[in-house]
Amino acid sequence: MSRPRSQAEYLARLVPPSVAGLNRRSLLAGAAGAGALLGTGLLAGCGDSDSGSGGDAKSVSLGSNQSDPKPKDVVAKVMDGFKTSSGVTVAVNTVDHNTFQENINNYLQGKPDDVFTWFAGYRMRFFAAKGLAGDLSDVWGKLDGYSDAFKKASTGDDGKQYFVPASYYPWAVFYRKSVWQQRGYQVPKTLDDLNTLGAQMKKDGLNPIAFADKDGWPAMGTFDVLNLRINGYQFHIDLMAGKEAWTSDRVKKVFDTWAGLLPLHQPDSLGRTWQEAAQSLQQKKSGMYLLGLFVGQQFSGADLEDLDFFTFPEIDSTIGAKALDAPIDGYMMARKPKSKDAAEKLLTYLGSKDAANITVKNDPSTLVANSGADTAGYTALQKKAAELVGSATEIAQFLDRDTRPDFASTVIIPALQQFIKDPKDISGLLTSVENQKKSIFTS
């Protein structure tokens, strides 16, 4: 496959006329199983699933979901570093982030790129168990600078490694220091404090909490943190694994609490992207924003220096506020790359401190996973984020990474969007989620 001249051209190749008119919801509506998207043709790569020889190839392909300008540029710089050090050229095929995630099954069962961006946690283990990813245990034998926790997050159910961590980012509540200093706002320590602060922000003409869920996944972060604060880490993980009932009083309490907070959230969120919500914070129209550290991509210069955060406040004093989402991003290998040697060489480089150093120098909105990297260039925000993750008692990967991908895409996204649109019938909504969960997790 020749490289397209633009992302738009690449996506045009991916979407055949027969499905070009379908929106995400209609396309996913019937996708109850892990392979339900097989055959839609929405995601394709340059790899060859029928090959996999270990030849000394001088090129390798990378399927990337890093479609926003800043991370896309960082990926390009890292690949340039690999070419300089190895002489191997990387053909980077960038696809819109949501398109990539929602069509990953078809992609991996077709002809994926040799290496592809993905996530640690359940989502990595799921595809490894399905035999849709290459064993990277040999690559891990060449890596250093990773803690046992990162290696565990990269290990499949069979004890082999299938993932190379590159970066991670905590979710927290971001705000502009100058706005808070001007208004005399104080960091809330409890849910009552948050509600009181939100009410004051409304009086001051601000959207208390910037909010967007056009793409489906941002609201998952709100659910995660409320569940972690109300029910604790283990219940949250068990719920994601299908071991707890969505109809339980504990889950209902999460949604009841969220319903009480919705009036503080920026209205019309289903028509807004996370970038647009971040811009409302940047423009001092919103007082707070619960999101990942990547929110910094929408800030620069003095505005970025003005950005700060706090962890979501305590709701239950017996549970506290130490658990958080801190997803790990990284890379995996196709089950049969066209050149296993070239693919493993790339993955070894991606796990090196050299690659991490390039990321540190070019992206102030993430933290690198390799402890050997030179982090002297971290901004104050990055240093504080690293300290937050270091002080966490439990770390979740994020809802759509801690559960089955089909359950997240076809059940949770529409359920959360329905709740945001009409939060009155929580019991009916959760009954529907539980029924669909039983069907999916027993399939």
PyMOL commands that set and color helices and strands:
alter all, ss='L'
color gray80, all
select helices_A, chain A and resi 7-14+24-28+69-86+97-102+104-109+122-129+137-140+148-153+177-183+191-203+218-231+233-240+249-264+269-271+274-282+293-298+301-305+340-350+353-362+375-377+380-391+399-402+405-421+426-441
alter helices_A, ss='H'
color red, helices_A
select strands_A, chain A and resi 59-64+89-94+115-119+164-168+171-176+207-210+286-292+307-310+324-325+328-333+367-368+395-396
alter strands_A, ss='S'
color yellow, strands_A
deselect
rebuild
show_as cartoon
